[in-house]
Amino acid sequence: MSANHYSVSAADVLIAGAGLTGLTAGLLLARAGHRVLLVDGDPSAPPGVPAGAGTGWNRAGVRQFHQPHLMLPRWHRHLRTALPDVLEALSSAGAESVNLLHLSPESVTGGWAAEDERFDTLAARRPLLEAVLADVAAREPRLRVLRPVHITGLLTTGSARGLHVAGLRTRCGDLVAGLVVDALGRHTQVPRWLEHTVARQLPTEQQASGFVYYARQFRSPSGGMPLGHGPVLTHHESVSVLTIPQDKGTYAVALVGAAKDPAIRTLRHEDAWTTAARRYPTSAAWVADGIPISPVAPFGVGADVRRRLVDSDGPAATGIIALGDSRATTAPLLGRGATLGLLQALVLRDVLADRPDDPATLIDRVETGIGREVGPWVAASWSFAKHRAAELDAAAAGTAYETVDPAWHGTRALLAGAQRDPVLARCASAIGGLLDAPADLLARPDVAARLVARRAS
């Protein structure tokens, strides 16, 4: 739907950003009975995107649009319950069913076991994911999508001490809603607009990413995946390796190194990249089986950010909620962004279902719910990224990384054990897939005994 047809529009919920989190939140809220308006600054997908999985479609507002994406088992589990038609549409468009545990060889997993289906997910390139979600959204009666809409600021009422966000200002006019959702992603301007209006700085934390990604796309000549060689993510002295299943017999391999390492920059050259990929068992197998369909695509993230629109004085404004990367970013290395965005959207849907009696109560309940359901995963993701980046920096400097953090020593023991022990392999996959909290698994007596044995060996 063209944005030029609307200068003013009323909705229950106005979502800024039609990426994976924004589209998913829009569908969830619309099916919960809310009138939802979703706006995005980029044009719609051209015809035929699912068939070509994004050839010719560029999203200026999403720098990582053509980088590999991983949809975790937790994402798959919730969509199977809340939006099963989205999974069906993705499968029909060519997304591949894959079990992330059984990407590893049977010598590691011990073969199929009861409940291993919990590691199932769908694999697809980002353009196909977005195009299918947008197509489903276009058919949803309570959901309207306007593109392209350039957002210029917030429409507010009240004073700085009692500010309420009533909508968005755009080049097409003011858009009015009962609740505004910021799903604009890593580069959202909403906190800056709010800070300017209320004349106070909002809580923000930053952690230098330290990673640079060199990814390449492949097509399997047989149409199948090169399964049985190792998990999605493996770690080596100077690089981490991502092997990502995708749609229609395609897959991606990414070599991830320290941004400070001068040697890693040679990986932008295809010959150097291929030579390096052949050094590591998992990537070597995936490269050997595939036909390259893209050049090497470098991608770096300057810093991960956690933002809050609430401080010790309360919310900077009522009427606005941040979801997904607008709230907290995590290292793409872990592939958690879309799943964490979905979990936050589910919290918002459930809070709205209780019909909070005032805007401040709504903000408080959403903040509390997201803090409970998502906060620990964000904290764990930041901790992992900090330690792994420090390991890579140390390797680049020719030194050993040392830390007194017992959680990191436990993580390293688990990852090492997961390469040989079926129980630990399932634990590592459950944590990586956001299915089980690390503390819950590590407290199990059988897991603790295996980890003690690993440390002693």
N, C-alpha and C positions, 0 to 999 in steps of 0.2 A: 504494500500500500504506500503510495507516494505521500511524503510529508507535506508536499505543496498544497494538499487538499484541506489542511487543518491549520488554523491559526490559534484556536483555543479548543481545548478538549478536557472534559471532566472524566475522572476515573476513580475507582476506589484506591488502586495502587498504580503508581507510575514508576516503571523500572528503566533506569538509564544504563544501557549497555546490553546488546543482544549477542553476547558470547555464550559459552556453554552454561555458565552460572545464571546469567540473565534469562536465557530462554527456558532453562529448566525451572527456575523460580516462577516465571510467568505461567507456565503450564500448570505447575502445582497449585498456584494461587487461583488461577481461573477455574480449575476443576474443583476447588474448594468453595466456589460460588462468588468470588470477587470479580469485579470488572477491572481488567488489567490493560494498561497501555504500556507498550514497550518501545523505546526509541533507541536508535543507534546512529552514529555518525558515518558509518560506511554503507555503501550501496548493498542491495540484496545480491545474493548469489546469481550469476548468470545461468540461463537454462542449461541443463545437462551436467551440473556439478556432481551429483551423486555418481553418474556414470563415469565421469572422468576424474572424480575425487579431487577436484580443485584446480585442475589445469586452467590457467587463465584467470583465476579468481585470487585477487590479493586484498588483504584486509589491512589498510594503513594503520588502523587503530589497534592491531594485534601483531606485535613484532614477531611473536613466536608461532604465527599462523601455520607456516610450512615446516616447523620443527616437529619431531616425533612427539606423539601424545600417547599416554597410557591410561586406560580406564580400568580402575582397580576393582577387585571382586566386591568390595563394599559398595561401590557405585552401582555395580550390576545387581546386587542383592536388593538395594532400595528401589531401583528403577523397575525391577521385576514385580515389585509390590505396588508401587505408586504410579508408574507410567509404563505398563507393559506394552502398550501399542508403540511406544518409542523404540523399544528393543526389537519389536517385530519389524518396524519400518527400517531400522538399521540393518537387520539381517537381510531383508529384501533388497536393500541397496548395495549389499556386498560386504558388510562387516563380517569378520570371521569370528566364530566361536573358538575360544582358546582357554585352556586350563593353565594358569600361570605356574602352579606347582610342577606340573608334568612337562614343562619346558626342559626340566632337568632330566638326566638319564635315569632309567630304572634302577641302576646300581646305587643311586643316591636316594630315590624316593621309596624303594622297596616295592614298586608296583602300585597299582590302584588300591586304595583302602576306603573303608566306609567314611562317608562324609567328605570325600575329596572334591565333590562337586561344588563345595563352598568356595573353591578357588577359581571357579568359572568366571569368565567375563567376555565381552565383545571387544574386538580390536578393529580400529579404523583410523584413517588419517583425519586430522582436525577439520579440513574443509568438508569432508563427507559428514562428520558428526554434526557440524553446524548447519549444513544444508538440510539434513533430514530433520533435525529439531525445528528449524525454521519452517519447513514444509508442514510438520504436524501443528505448529503454532498457528500457521495461516488458516488452518481449518477449525481452530478452537473458537466456539461462538463468543465467549466472554473475553477473548484476548485479541487486541489489535496491535500490529507491529508497524511502526512508521520508520522509513529509511529513505534517504539519509537525512538526519536531523542533527544540526550542529548546536550543541548545548553551550550557552554562554554564561550561565550562572544559575543561582537559586532564586525562586520566587518566595519571599518571606513575609510574615506578618509579625506584629509585636515588636518588642525592643530587645536589645542585647541580653537583658536579664530574663526575658521570657520569650525567646525567639521561637517561631514555629515555621517550618518549611512547608509551604502550601503547593509547591510545584516547581517547575523548571522554566527558566528563560531560554529561549532558542531563537535562532534566526528566522524561524517560521512563526514566532509569537510565543505567548505564555501558555504552558500546559499545566493544568490544575489537577490536583489529586489529593485524596485523603492521606496517603502515605507515599513518600518517595523512597525508592530503593536504589542505592548506589552500587551498581554492578559494572562500573567502568574499568575495573582492573587495576593493574600495577601503576598506571599513570593517571589515576583519577585526580581531578582538580577539586573535588568536593571539600576535602579538609581545608584546602587553602581558601576557598570561598567562604567557608564557615568562620575560619580564623579572622579573616578580614572583616566580617560582619560583626562578630562578637568581641573583637579586639582582645583576644587572648589566645595563647598557644595551646593546642590540643596535644594530648599524649602521643608521642611517636617514638618508636624504637627502630634502630637500623643495625643490621649486621652485614658486613661486607660479604658478598657471595663467594668470591675467590675462585669461581669455576668458569671455565670457558668450554663450550660444547662444539664439537666438529662432527656433524651428522651427514649421513648419506643414505639415499633411498635406493632400494633394490626391488627387482621383480624376480620371483621364482620361475624358472623355465617349466617346472612341473605344475605350478599353481598352488603348491603346498608350502607349508612353513618348514624351515630347517630345525625341527624340534629335537629334543633329547640331548642337547649340548650343554645346557646350563641355565640358570635363572636369568630373569630380565636384567638384573644388575649384578655385576661382579667387580671386585676391587683388586687392583694390582699396585705395584710400588709407585709408579708415577702417573697412572691413569685409572679411571673407572670406565667400565664398558657397559653400554646399554644396548640390548638387542630387543627391538620392539616389533611384535607382530602388528600387521595392519590389515587393510581390506584388499580383496580381489587378488590374493597371492602376492601382495607387496609387503615389504618390511623395511625397517630402518636400523642402521647401526650407528651408534654415536660413541666417540671417544671423548672422555671428559678429563680435563687436566687443570692444573693450577694456572690462573691467569698471570701469575708472576713468573712462570717458567718460560724462559725464552725458547727452549727447545720445542715446546708444545705448539708454538706458532707455525712451525713448518707443516703442521697437519692440514693447513688450508690448501696445500698442494696435493693433488690426487695421488701422485706416486708415493709421496711420503705417507699419506694417510693409509693407503693400501698396504704398504710395507709394515706400518705399525699395527694395523688391524690383524694382520696375519701372525702377529707375535702372541696373541692371546687366544686360548682355546675356543671360547665361545664365539668371539667375533670372527676368528679364522674360519670356523665352520659356516657361519652365515654369509661371509663374503665369498667363500668358495662356491657356494650353491647358487649365488644370485647374479643377475644381470644389472649393472648400475643404471638407474633411470634419472639420476640427478647428479649435479656436481656436489662437492663438499660444501656444506652450509655452516659457516661459523656463527655462533650465537653466545653472547655473554650477558650476564645480569650484574649490574653494578652493585646492588645491595638488596637484601630482603628487608621488608618493612612491615612493622605492625603498627596500625593506626587505630585510635579510638576517638569516637565522637562524643565520648563521655569522660569527664575528669572528676576530681574530688568535689567540684561544685555542682556536679550533676551533668545532664546532657547539654551540649552546646546549643542544641535546638531539639524540639520535638518534631515529629513528622518525618524523620529521615533515619534510615537504617543502612548500614554498609554490609555487603555480602561478598564472599569470595576474595579475590586478590585485592579488592578495594579495602578490605579489612586487614588481611594478613597474607603476605606472600611466603611461599616456601620454595626451596631449591627444586628446579625442574628435574634434577637428578633423581628425586624420589617419586615423581609422577603423581603427586597428591592433590594438585590444585583443583581439578574438576570434582573430585570426590569430596573434598572439604567444602567446596562451594555448595554442593548438593546437600550435605549435612546441615549447613547453615540455612538453606532454603527450607528444609523440612522443619527446622526449629521455628522459623518465621510463620510458616503455614499453621503449625500447631498452636502457637501463641495467638494468632489471629482467630483461630477457631473458638477460643475461650472468650472472645469479645471483651478485651480489657476496657475498663470503664473510663479511662482517660489516657491522653497521649503519653504522659510521663510513665504511667504503669506499663504501657506497651513497650517503651524503650527499655525499661528495667527488666522486664520478663525476657525480652529477646536477648539482651546482653547477658543475663544470667544463664539462659539456656545455651547460647553459643559458647559461653565460657566453660560450661560443664561438658558439653558434647564435643566441642572442637578444640578448645584451649589446650588440653593436654597433648593432642596430636601436633598442634603447631609448635608447642614448646619442644617436643621430642624431635620434630623435624629440624628445628633450628639447632638443637644440640648436636644432632648427627652431622648436619652440614658444617658446623663450626669445627668439629673434630676432624672430619674427613678433609676439609680444606686445609687444616693445619698439617695433616699427614702429607698431603700432596706438596705443600710448601716446603716441608722438611725434606722430602725426597728430592725436590728440585735443588735444594741447597746442599744435598749430600749428607744430611744429618738424620738422626733418628728422632721421631716424634715421641715426646714423653708427656704424660698427664697423670694427675692423681685422681682423676674422675673415675670412680669405680663403675659407673654406668657405661662408660666407653669401653672399659676392659671387658665388661660383660657382653656388650654388643659385638666386639671383635671375636670373643670366644664363640658366641652364637653363630656368627657368620662363618667362622672357620669350621665349626662342627656341622653346619648345615650342608657342607660340601660332601659329607660322608655318612651322616646319621639321619635316617628317615624321620625320627621324632623331631630333631632339631631343624631339619629341612622344612617340616610342616610349621614349626614355630616361627621360623624366619619368614615363611610365606604368609602366615597369618598376620604378623606384624606389618610386613611390607604391603599387604592388601588392605590394611586398616580394619581387619576383622576382629582382632583381639589386642587388648592393651598389653604392652611389654611387661608391666608389673604383674599382671595376672598370670601370664605364661611362665615367667621366671620364678614365680612362687610355687609352681608345681614341683613336687618332690622328684619325679622322674626327670624333669628338665634340669633342675638344680644339680642332681647327681651327674648327669651327662656333662654339664658345664664344668663341674669340679674336676671330672676326669680329663676334660679337654685342657684345663689349665695345668694339671699335673703332668700331662704327657709332653 
